[in-house]
């Protein structure tokens, strides 16, 4: 595939653009709330705020582009969301001065924050309200790093689109809204007024997006009148025609369908900043009927279709993730906003979902070499071998893309959670690895959970040793620092089962604290920050007259992401093996070594590292412990009710939080020193898997992946392992086998450690080196040193 001159210029413009913190959205929201003195319901107020934003936001049409619209006033200009979390001046200075992945903050922007935005929003933002409402025990666990909380910085997500916009325009949505407004029963339904207000708000948002598109059409006409190049003049006139048609009406052709999606994407991500971004779902399936019809009618060539999709790819890459606040502003290390595009998979009738567009998009990935968007290959038993071979050739290039999902297992996961088979097949994955029913489900990530931290607290009888307190005595007395239950001094435990039961009690204690907090946060969003535009796009919010944040979706799930499974497994395996089974050391000796971070105990540390069964080697001794840990986490979370009428579920992924979580966990019984990263996803501890990739796959499939909403597995291969047709054939067989064993997900870095070390030392020579981090790919040189070291430390497989 070739990149046209137009696309090359747009890509160069995008890569040259400096990620900047834009105050435009924050200024508009502040102005709206300062001026808005009308007494209206929260949904209508949010809809009017959205309308104000769509009416006043800068319209940006870049030179030469065919798909138009930016979140900020220019490419890479990132908006902020002060009603959700308001940046302090310290945050702005941190973002501006970060060595890597910085956001430029101009003097004018800093002044605007200091004089206008901060004074108005201080104490009013959702983040301020959340921390005001949380209990002291919640805050203590949060500050200790037992868990994180997504909704203190971003609004509830995930959000993935189905195919409804390709059949209906905003005019059609308005008709649906009016019909349900007319059917409200004010005599018998005590919620009729609330439903009226939510439906009214959705209608305002639908009109606002149409007006936003019309403003783009008007700007395109103005540019066309000024344009001297006749070809560009025709393009601008066509852009105006497209923006006049969509999103008011259903799209008629391929170009209109892509532009319609992009306007919807901007609407959702400008209304709030849902975690993670907003995903188009099965884009190859959604666009294929338009592509096929346009080709047959001679209205489009394959080259023109490729160029339009490449223009969309650039739009995704123009949108850095919203800049963070607080300590996260210091730790966050990526611009990626986790837009995942599902390729292949299944159709609703159960047949293969791959098509010609699936292959075109794979070629775009290979040719354009961007970190955004993040394409995922949905592999089923019905996926053609040609489709998987094409993906394998792209993976072999070494960008960590696409990652691979077991589509058949994803359907099983969703059906187990109560979805219909049809909705499950039309669903898939988003963000990193999370499953959901596209366009029909509010599946919210509530935050990461640090399992090794809970073990550390258990080994200290409820205290956090990183908070400065010494390990409690056998009587349970201790100095300040206790944040958990007094489960007993581990030195008094006579069996491994006693220790594991103490860990289980501690785990359930902290899960209870987190869920109590999340249930409050959920109601705060429903009451104060509804999302009527997102609700408009989600079944069955119109039919129920309820908001996306208030249980309006057909399905509602909350996920708590478990982190550090490999570290947990090896740590507890070491205790079981050396203390209780072999008796090579006592619990007291082990605890003392941990207290000293193995200072003066290197011989003992090497024993734990090298003379202990390890997870990831198909060793049943360690793997049985892993299954027990997994089952305990599942039982502590799964099935718990949410205020939205949904259910709590688990998944196992870290993004990059395994580095932060490791920094707040001291030495662990597997020989890991304090402060070092934890294992990531369901992967083994970095370097602990020594029997090849097939042993890893056999270990990780001993857990029941269908009980989750997603598991993340990283593998690192040397380039020569995938060389030639034979290497590619073995690689594909490995993937097929793993999925036959009911693995959920796997992704690959195809790069050797020597290359990564060279990139560390000479980053300017490796600026385009892309690696798989967790559920996303990023430029290696943009990662912080700790994360780079963690990726280098992952086992480098040289044989199958």
C-alpha positions in Angstrom: 0.0 0.0 0.0 1.2 3.5 -0.8 0.6 6.7 1.0 -0.6 9.5 -1.2 1.1 12.9 -1.2 -1.8 14.3 0.7 -1.7 11.7 3.5 2.1 12.1 3.7 1.7 15.8 4.3 -1.0 15.4 6.8 1.0 12.8 8.7 4.0 15.1 8.7 1.9 17.9 10.0 0.6 15.6 12.8 4.0 14.4 13.8 5.4 18.0 13.8 2.5 19.3 15.9 3.5 19.8 19.6 1.1 18.3 22.1 -0.4 21.4 23.8 -2.8 21.9 26.7 -5.7 23.9 25.2 -7.8 26.1 27.4 -10.5 26.5 24.9 -13.0 23.9 26.2 -12.3 24.9 29.8 -12.9 28.5 29.0 -16.2 27.7 27.3 -17.4 25.5 30.1 -16.5 28.2 32.7 -18.2 30.9 30.7 -21.3 28.7 30.3 -21.6 27.9 34.0 -20.9 31.5 35.0 -23.7 32.8 32.7 -26.2 30.0 33.3 -28.5 31.2 36.0 -31.6 29.3 34.8 -33.0 26.7 37.1 -32.9 23.5 34.9 -32.5 19.8 35.6 -28.9 18.4 35.6 -29.4 16.5 32.3 -30.7 19.6 30.5 -27.9 21.7 32.0 -25.3 19.3 30.7 -27.1 19.3 27.3 -27.1 23.1 27.2 -23.4 23.1 28.1 -22.8 20.7 25.2 -24.8 22.9 22.9 -22.8 26.0 24.0 -19.6 24.1 23.3 -20.7 23.0 19.8 -21.8 26.6 19.0 -18.6 28.3 20.1 -15.7 25.9 19.6 -13.1 26.8 17.0 -13.7 25.1 13.7 -10.5 23.6 12.3 -10.1 22.4 8.8 -6.5 21.5 8.0 -4.9 22.0 4.6 -5.5 19.1 2.3 -7.6 16.9 4.7 -10.8 15.1 3.7 -12.1 14.1 7.1 -12.5 17.2 9.2 -12.8 18.2 12.9 -10.5 18.4 15.9 -11.1 18.2 19.6 -9.0 21.3 20.1 -8.5 24.4 18.0 -5.6 22.6 16.2 -4.0 19.1 15.8 -2.6 17.8 19.1 -4.3 20.6 21.1 -5.7 18.7 24.1 -8.8 20.0 25.8 -9.3 19.9 29.6 -12.4 19.2 31.6 -12.5 21.4 34.7 -16.0 20.3 35.7 -14.5 16.8 36.1 -11.0 17.6 37.5 -9.4 21.0 37.5 -5.7 21.4 36.9 -3.7 23.3 39.5 -0.9 25.6 38.6 1.5 22.9 39.9 -0.1 20.4 37.5 0.4 22.8 34.6 4.0 23.3 35.5 4.5 19.5 35.7 2.9 18.9 32.3 4.9 21.6 30.7 8.2 20.4 32.1 7.9 16.6 31.9 11.0 15.2 30.3 8.8 12.9 28.1 5.3 13.1 26.8 5.0 16.8 28.0 2.1 19.1 27.2 3.2 22.6 26.3 1.5 25.2 28.5 1.8 28.7 27.2 2.1 31.7 29.6 -1.4 32.8 28.4 -2.8 29.4 29.2 -1.3 29.5 32.7 -2.7 33.0 33.3 -6.2 32.0 32.1 -6.1 29.1 34.6 -4.8 31.2 37.4 -7.2 34.1 36.9 -10.4 32.4 35.6 -10.6 28.6 35.6 -9.1 27.7 38.9 -11.0 30.3 41.0 -14.3 29.2 39.5 -13.9 25.4 39.7 -12.0 25.1 42.9 -14.1 22.9 45.2 -16.8 22.4 42.4 -15.1 19.8 40.2 -16.3 16.1 40.4 -12.8 15.2 41.7 -13.2 17.6 44.6 -16.6 16.2 45.4 -15.4 12.6 45.2 -12.6 13.1 47.7 -14.9 15.0 49.9 -17.4 12.1 50.0 -14.9 9.3 50.4 -14.3 7.8 53.9 -11.0 7.9 55.7 -10.4 4.2 55.2 -11.0 4.6 51.5 -8.5 7.5 51.3 -5.9 5.5 53.4 -6.1 2.5 51.1 -6.0 4.8 48.0 -3.0 6.7 49.3 -1.2 3.5 50.1 -1.6 2.3 46.6 -4.0 -0.6 47.3 -6.1 0.6 44.4 -6.6 3.5 42.0 -9.8 5.3 41.1 -10.4 6.1 37.4 -13.4 8.4 37.9 -11.5 11.0 39.9 -9.9 12.1 36.6 -12.1 10.7 33.8 -15.7 10.0 33.3 -17.2 6.5 33.3 -16.4 4.3 30.3 -15.8 2.2 28.2 -17.8 3.5 25.3 -17.9 1.6 22.0 -20.2 2.3 19.0 -22.3 -0.3 17.2 -23.7 0.2 13.7 -26.8 2.4 14.5 -25.4 5.6 13.2 -24.9 4.1 9.7 -28.7 3.6 9.5 -30.0 6.6 11.4 -29.3 10.3 11.4 -29.8 12.7 14.3 -33.2 13.5 12.7 -34.2 9.9 13.2 -32.9 9.9 16.8 -35.0 13.0 17.4 -38.1 11.1 16.1 -37.4 8.3 18.5 -37.1 10.8 21.4 -40.4 12.5 20.5 -42.2 9.2 20.4 -41.0 8.2 23.8 -41.7 11.7 25.2 -45.3 11.3 24.0 -45.6 7.9 25.7 -44.6 9.1 29.1 -47.2 8.2 31.8 -47.2 11.1 34.3 -50.1 9.5 36.2 -48.6 6.1 37.0 -44.9 6.5 36.6 -43.3 8.5 39.4 -40.1 8.9 37.3 -41.9 10.4 34.3 -40.6 13.9 34.8 -37.0 12.6 35.2 -37.4 10.7 32.0 -38.8 13.8 30.3 -35.7 15.8 31.3 -33.3 13.1 30.1 -35.0 12.8 26.8 -35.2 16.5 26.4 -31.4 16.7 27.0 -30.7 14.0 24.4 -32.7 16.0 21.9 -30.8 19.2 22.6 -27.5 17.2 22.1 -28.7 15.7 18.8 -29.4 19.2 17.5 -26.1 20.5 18.8 -24.1 18.0 16.9 -25.9 18.8 13.7 -25.2 22.5 14.2 -21.5 21.6 14.8 -21.3 19.8 11.5 -23.1 22.7 9.7 -20.4 25.0 11.1 -17.8 22.8 9.4 -19.8 22.9 6.2 -19.9 26.7 6.3 -16.2 26.9 7.0 -15.5 24.6 4.1 -17.6 26.8 1.7 -15.6 29.9 2.9 -12.3 28.1 2.2 -13.6 26.9 -1.2 -14.4 30.5 -2.2 -10.8 31.5 -1.3 -9.2 28.5 -2.9 -7.3 29.0 -6.2 -6.5 25.3 -6.8 -9.5 23.8 -8.7 -8.9 20.3 -7.3 -8.8 21.5 -3.7 -11.8 23.8 -4.4 -13.9 20.7 -5.4 -12.7 18.8 -2.3 -13.8 21.6 0.0 -17.2 21.8 -1.8 -17.5 18.0 -1.3 -16.6 18.4 2.4 -19.3 21.0 2.8 -21.8 18.7 1.1 -20.8 15.8 3.4 -21.1 17.9 6.6 -24.5 19.2 5.5 -25.7 15.6 5.1 -24.2 14.0 8.2 -24.9 13.7 11.0 -28.3 15.1 10.4 -29.2 12.2 8.1 -28.0 8.6 7.6 -24.9 8.4 5.4 -25.3 7.5 1.8 -21.7 6.6 0.9 -18.3 5.7 2.3 -17.0 9.2 2.8 -20.2 10.3 4.6 -20.1 7.2 6.8 -16.5 7.9 8.0 -17.2 11.6 8.6 -20.4 10.8 10.5 -18.4 8.5 12.8 -15.8 11.2 13.3 -18.3 13.8 14.3 -19.9 11.4 16.8 -16.4 10.6 18.2 -15.7 14.3 18.7 -19.1 14.8 20.3 -18.6 12.0 22.9 -15.1 12.9 23.8 -15.9 16.6 24.0 -19.0 16.1 26.2 -16.8 14.3 28.8 -13.6 12.3 28.6 -14.7 8.7 29.0 -12.1 6.1 29.9 -11.0 5.0 27.4 -11.7 7.5 24.6 -14.4 6.3 22.3 -14.1 3.3 20.0 -15.7 2.7 16.6 -16.1 -1.1 17.3 -16.3 -3.3 14.2 -15.3 -0.5 11.8 -14.5 -2.9 8.9 -17.9 -4.5 9.2 -19.8 -1.2 9.6 -18.1 0.5 6.6 -18.1 -2.5 4.3 -21.6 -2.1 2.8 -20.8 1.5 1.8 -17.4 0.4 0.4 -18.9 -2.4 -1.6 -21.8 -0.4 -3.0 -19.6 2.6 -3.9 -17.2 0.3 -5.8 -20.0 -1.4 -7.7 -21.5 1.9 -8.7 -18.2 3.4 -9.7 -18.5 6.2 -7.2 -15.2 5.1 -5.4 -12.0 3.3 -6.2 -10.0 1.2 -3.8 -7.2 3.8 -3.7 -9.7 6.5 -2.8 -11.1 4.3 0.0 -7.6 3.7 1.3 -6.9 7.4 1.3 -10.1 8.3 3.2 -9.3 5.6 5.9 -5.7 6.9 6.1 -7.1 10.4 6.7 -9.2 9.0 9.6 -6.1 7.3 11.0 -4.4 10.7 11.2 -7.5 12.2 12.9 -7.1 9.6 15.7 -3.4 10.3 16.0 -4.1 14.1 16.3 -5.9 13.6 19.6 -3.6 13.0 22.6 -5.2 11.6 25.8 -6.5 14.3 28.1 -3.7 15.6 30.3 -3.8 14.3 33.9 -3.9 16.0 37.2 -2.2 15.4 40.6 0.3 12.6 41.0 -1.0 11.1 37.8 0.3 14.1 35.9 3.8 13.1 37.1 3.4 9.4 36.4 1.4 9.2 33.2 3.6 8.3 30.3 1.6 8.2 27.1 -0.4 10.4 24.7 -2.4 7.3 23.7 -6.1 7.5 24.3 -6.8 3.8 23.8 -9.0 3.9 20.7 -9.3 0.3 19.7 -10.7 -0.8 16.3 -11.9 -4.4 16.1 -11.0 -6.2 12.9 -12.6 -9.5 11.8 -14.5 -11.4 14.4 -18.0 -12.6 13.9 -21.2 -11.2 12.5 -24.4 -11.4 14.5 -25.4 -14.6 12.6 -22.2 -16.3 13.7 -20.4 -16.2 10.4 -16.9 -14.8 9.7 -16.8 -11.0 10.0 -13.6 -10.3 8.1 -13.8 -8.7 4.6 -11.7 -6.7 2.2 -11.7 -3.6 4.4 -10.2 -5.8 7.2 -7.2 -6.4 5.0 -7.0 -2.7 3.9 -6.9 -1.7 7.5 -4.1 -4.2 8.2 -2.1 -2.6 5.3 -2.8 0.8 6.7 -1.3 -0.3 10.1 1.8 -1.6 8.4 2.2 1.4 6.2 1.4 4.4 8.4 3.2 3.1 11.6 1.2 5.2 14.1 0.7 4.6 17.8 -3.0 5.5 17.4 -5.5 4.0 16.8 -5.0 0.6 18.3 -6.3 -2.2 16.0 -7.1 -5.6 17.4 -7.6 -8.8 15.5 -10.6 -10.7 16.6 -9.8 -14.3 15.8 -12.4 -17.0 15.7 -12.4 -20.6 14.5 -14.1 -19.3 11.4 -11.4 -16.7 10.7 -9.7 -17.5 7.3 -6.0 -18.5 7.5 -5.3 -15.8 5.0 -6.6 -13.2 7.5 -4.3 -14.5 10.3 -1.3 -14.7 8.0 -1.8 -11.1 6.9 -1.9 -10.0 10.6 1.2 -12.1 11.4 3.2 -10.4 8.7 2.2 -7.0 10.2 3.1 -8.2 13.7 6.5 -9.4 12.4 7.4 -5.7 11.6 7.8 -5.2 15.3 5.2 -2.5 16.2 3.3 -4.7 18.7 0.3 -4.4 16.4 -2.3 -5.7 16.0 -2.9 -7.5 19.3 -5.0 -10.7 19.1 -8.2 -11.7 20.8 -10.1 -15.0 21.0 -13.4 -13.9 19.5 -15.1 -17.2 20.4 -14.1 -16.8 24.1 -15.1 -13.2 24.1 -18.6 -14.3 23.1 -18.6 -16.9 25.9 -17.6 -14.3 28.4 -20.4 -11.9 27.4 -23.0 -14.6 27.4 -21.9 -15.8 30.9 -22.5 -12.2 32.0 -26.1 -12.3 30.7 -25.8 -10.9 27.2 -27.8 -12.4 24.3 -25.7 -14.4 21.8 -26.5 -11.8 19.1 -25.4 -8.9 21.3 -22.3 -10.8 22.3 -21.3 -11.5 18.7 -21.8 -7.8 17.8 -19.7 -6.9 20.8 -16.0 -7.3 21.3 -13.1 -5.6 23.1 -12.0 -2.1 23.7 -9.4 -0.1 25.7 -6.7 -2.6 26.4 -8.5 -6.0 26.6 -12.0 -5.3 28.1 -15.1 -7.0 26.7 -18.5 -5.4 26.2 -21.7 -5.4 24.2 -21.0 -2.6 21.7 -23.5 0.3 21.6 -25.6 -1.4 24.3 -23.5 -1.5 27.4 -22.1 0.8 30.0 -19.0 -1.1 31.1 -17.1 1.0 33.5 -13.5 0.5 34.6 -13.4 1.6 38.2 -9.6 1.3 38.8 -6.7 -1.0 39.3 -6.3 -3.3 42.3 -2.8 -4.0 43.7 -2.9 -7.7 44.8 0.7 -7.8 46.0 0.1 -4.8 48.2 -2.7 -6.7 49.9 -0.2 -9.6 50.5 2.3 -7.2 51.9 -0.3 -5.8 54.3 -1.3 -9.4 55.3 2.3 -10.3 56.0 2.4 -7.2 58.3 -0.8 -8.1 60.2 -2.8 -5.2 58.6 -0.1 -2.6 58.5 1.5 -0.9 55.6 5.2 -1.1 56.2 5.8 1.5 53.4 3.9 4.0 55.6 6.7 3.9 58.2 5.3 1.4 60.8 7.2 -1.7 61.9 5.7 -5.2 61.6 3.0 -5.7 64.3 3.7 -8.1 67.2 2.0 -11.4 67.6 -0.5 -9.7 69.9 -1.6 -7.5 67.0 -0.4 -4.3 68.6 1.3 -1.9 66.3 2.4 1.7 65.7 0.5 3.9 63.3 0.3 2.5 59.8 -2.4 -0.1 60.1 -4.9 0.2 57.2 -6.1 -3.4 57.0 -7.4 -6.1 59.2 -5.5 -7.7 62.0 -5.3 -11.1 60.5 -2.5 -12.4 62.8 1.2 -12.5 62.8 2.3 -14.7 59.9 5.1 -16.1 62.0 2.4 -17.9 64.1 0.8 -19.5 61.0 1.3 -23.3 61.0 0.1 -24.0 57.5 0.0 -22.3 54.1 -3.8 -22.5 54.2 -3.8 -20.3 57.3 -1.7 -17.7 55.4 -3.9 -17.9 52.3 -7.1 -17.5 54.4 -5.6 -14.4 56.0 -4.8 -13.0 52.6 -8.3 -13.8 51.4 -9.9 -11.9 54.4 -7.6 -8.9 53.7 -8.5 -9.0 50.0 -12.2 -9.0 50.7 -11.8 -6.2 53.2 -10.2 -3.9 50.6 -12.5 -4.9 47.9 -15.4 -4.0 50.2 -13.9 -0.6 50.8 -13.3 0.0 47.1 -16.8 -1.1 46.1 -18.5 1.1 48.8 -16.5 4.0 47.4 -17.4 3.2 43.8 -21.1 2.9 44.6 -21.0 6.5 45.9 -19.1 7.7 42.9 -21.5 6.1 40.6 -24.4 8.0 42.2 -22.5 11.3 42.1 -22.0 11.0 38.3 -25.7 10.0 37.8 -26.8 13.0 39.8 -24.4 15.8 38.8 -22.6 14.8 35.5 -25.0 12.9 33.3 -23.9 12.3 29.7 -27.0 12.9 27.5 -25.1 12.8 24.1 -23.5 9.5 24.9 -26.8 8.2 26.2 -28.4 9.1 22.8 -26.0 6.6 21.2 -26.5 3.7 23.6 -29.4 1.2 23.6 -31.8 1.4 25.6 -31.3 4.9 27.1 -34.0 6.5 24.9 -36.4 3.7 25.5 -35.9 3.8 29.3 -35.5 7.6 29.5 -32.4 7.1 31.7 -28.9 8.3 31.4 -25.8 6.2 30.5 -24.5 7.1 34.0 -27.8 6.1 35.6 -28.5 2.5 34.4 -30.0 3.5 31.0 -28.0 1.1 28.9 -29.2 -2.3 28.1 -26.3 -3.9 30.1 -24.3 -2.4 32.9 -21.1 -3.7 34.3 -18.3 -2.4 36.6 -14.8 -3.9 36.3 -12.0 -3.9 38.9 -8.7 -4.7 37.2 -6.5 -7.0 39.1 -2.7 -6.3 38.9 0.4 -8.3 39.8 -0.9 -11.9 39.4 2.6 -13.2 38.4 4.3 -11.5 41.4 1.6 -12.7 43.7 1.9 -16.3 42.5 5.6 -16.4 42.8 5.6 -14.7 46.2 3.0 -17.1 47.7 4.6 -20.1 45.9 7.9 -19.2 47.5 6.4 -19.1 51.0 4.5 -22.4 50.5 7.6 -24.1 49.0 10.4 -22.9 51.3 8.5 -22.3 54.6 5.8 -24.9 54.8 6.8 -27.7 52.4 10.6 -27.8 52.3 11.4 -26.0 55.6 14.5 -24.3 54.0 13.7 -21.2 56.0 11.3 -20.0 58.7 8.6 -17.4 58.3 10.4 -15.2 60.7 13.6 -15.4 58.7 11.7 -14.5 55.5 9.9 -11.6 57.1 13.1 -10.2 58.5 14.7 -10.4 55.0 11.8 -8.6 53.5 11.9 -5.9 56.2 15.6 -5.3 55.2 14.8 -5.4 51.4 17.2 -8.4 51.3 20.1 -6.2 52.5 22.8 -8.6 53.5 20.6 -11.5 52.4 21.6 -12.0 48.8 22.1 -15.7 49.2 18.5 -16.0 50.4 17.3 -13.8 47.6 18.9 -15.9 45.0 17.4 -19.0 46.6 13.9 -17.4 46.2 14.7 -16.3 42.7 16.3 -19.5 41.3 15.4 -22.5 43.5 11.6 -22.0 43.6 8.8 -23.2 41.2 7.7 -20.2 39.1 4.5 -19.4 37.3 4.8 -19.4 33.5 6.8 -22.6 33.2 3.9 -25.1 33.1 4.8 -26.1 36.7 1.7 -27.3 38.4 3.1 -26.5 41.9 3.2 -22.8 41.1 0.2 -22.8 38.7 -2.1 -24.3 41.4 -1.2 -21.3 43.6 -2.0 -19.0 40.6 -5.4 -20.6 40.2 -6.2 -20.2 43.9 -5.2 -16.5 43.8 -7.3 -15.9 40.7 -10.3 -17.7 42.2 -10.1 -15.7 45.4 -10.1 -12.5 43.4 -13.0 -13.6 41.3 -15.1 -14.6 44.3 -14.4 -11.3 46.1 -15.7 -9.2 43.2 -17.8 -11.1 40.7 -21.6 -10.7 41.0 -21.6 -7.8 43.4 -24.5 -5.4 42.5 -24.0 -1.8 41.3 -26.4 1.1 41.9 -27.0 1.2 38.1 -28.7 -2.2 38.3 -25.6 -3.9 37.0 -22.9 -6.2 38.3 -19.2 -6.0 39.3 -16.8 -8.2 37.2 -13.1 -8.7 37.1 -10.4 -8.3 34.4 -6.7 -8.7 34.6 -4.7 -5.8 33.1 -2.3 -3.1 34.3 -1.8 -0.6 31.4 1.4 0.9 33.1 0.2 0.9 36.7 2.3 -2.2 37.5 5.3 0.2 37.6 3.5 2.6 40.1 2.1 -0.2 42.1 5.6 -1.7 42.4 7.0 1.6 43.7 4.7 1.4 46.7 5.3 -2.3 47.5 8.4 -3.4 49.5 10.4 -6.5 48.9 8.3 -9.6 48.1 8.9 -13.3 48.9 9.7 -14.1 45.3 13.0 -12.3 45.6 11.8 -9.0 44.1 13.4 -6.0 45.7 11.2 -3.2 47.0 10.0 -0.5 44.6 10.6 -2.6 41.5 7.7 -3.1 39.0 5.2 -5.8 39.5 4.4 -8.4 36.8 2.1 -7.0 34.2 -1.3 -8.4 33.1 -1.4 -12.2 33.5 2.2 -12.5 32.2 4.8 -14.2 34.4 7.3 -12.2 36.4 9.8 -10.6 34.0 12.4 -13.2 33.3 10.9 -15.9 35.4 9.4 -17.8 32.4 12.4 -20.0 31.2 10.8 -22.9 29.4 9.6 -21.1 26.2 6.3 -19.5 25.1 4.4 -22.8 24.9 5.0 -23.3 28.6 3.7 -19.8 29.3 0.5 -20.5 27.4 -0.1 -23.7 29.2 0.4 -22.0 32.6 -1.9 -19.0 31.9 -4.7 -21.2 30.5 -5.0 -23.0 33.8 -7.1 -20.1 35.0 -10.7 -19.8 33.6 -10.5 -16.8 31.3 -14.3 -17.0 30.6 -14.9 -15.8 34.2 -13.2 -12.5 33.4 -14.0 -9.5 31.1 -10.5 -9.7 29.8 -6.9 -10.8 30.5 -3.7 -9.3 29.1 -0.7 -11.5 28.1 2.5 -10.0 26.7 5.1 -12.0 24.9 8.5 -10.9 23.5 10.1 -12.7 20.5 13.3 -12.1 18.7 12.8 -11.1 15.1 14.6 -14.2 13.7 12.1 -16.4 15.4 9.4 -15.2 13.0 11.6 -15.0 10.0 10.6 -16.8 6.8 7.5 -18.7 6.0 8.3 -21.5 8.5 8.6 -19.0 11.3 5.4 -17.4 10.4 3.6 -20.7 10.2 4.8 -21.8 13.6 3.7 -18.4 15.0 0.2 -18.7 13.6 0.0 -22.3 15.0 1.0 -21.0 18.4 -1.8 -18.4 18.3 -4.4 -20.9 17.2 -3.4 -23.3 19.9 -3.6 -20.7 22.6 -7.1 -19.8 21.6 -8.1 -23.4 21.3 -7.0 -23.6 25.0 -9.4 -20.7 25.8 -6.9 -17.9 26.2 -8.5 -14.5 25.9 -5.7 -12.3 24.5 -2.1 -12.2 23.5 0.2 -9.5 22.1 3.8 -9.6 20.9 6.9 -7.4 20.9 9.1 -8.6 18.1 12.3 -7.0 19.0 15.5 -8.0 20.8 16.8 -6.5 24.0 20.0 -5.3 22.4 17.9 -3.0 20.1 15.9 -1.7 23.1 19.1 -0.9 25.1 20.6 0.9 22.1 17.4 3.0 21.9 17.8 3.9 25.5 21.3 5.1 25.0 20.7 6.8 21.6 17.0 7.8 21.5 17.4 10.2 18.6 18.4 7.3 16.3 15.3 5.2 17.3 12.5 7.9 17.3 10.2 5.7 15.3 10.7 2.5 17.3 7.2 1.4 18.5 6.8 -1.3 21.1 3.9 -3.0 22.9 3.6 -1.6 26.4 0.4 -3.1 27.8 -2.9 -2.9 26.0 -1.4 -0.3 23.7 1.7 0.4 21.6 3.8 3.5 22.1 7.1 5.0 21.0 9.8 3.3 23.1 11.7 6.5 23.5 8.7 8.3 24.9 8.5 5.8 27.8 10.0 6.6 31.2 13.1 4.7 32.2 11.4 2.4 34.6 8.9 1.3 32.0 11.7 0.9 29.4 13.6 -1.3 31.8 10.5 -3.4 32.5 10.0 -4.1 28.8 13.7 -5.0 28.4 13.4 -7.4 31.3 10.6 -9.4 29.8 11.7 -12.8 28.8 13.0 -12.8 25.2 11.9 -16.0 23.5 14.2 -17.4 20.8 12.3 -20.6 20.1 8.8 -22.0 20.1 
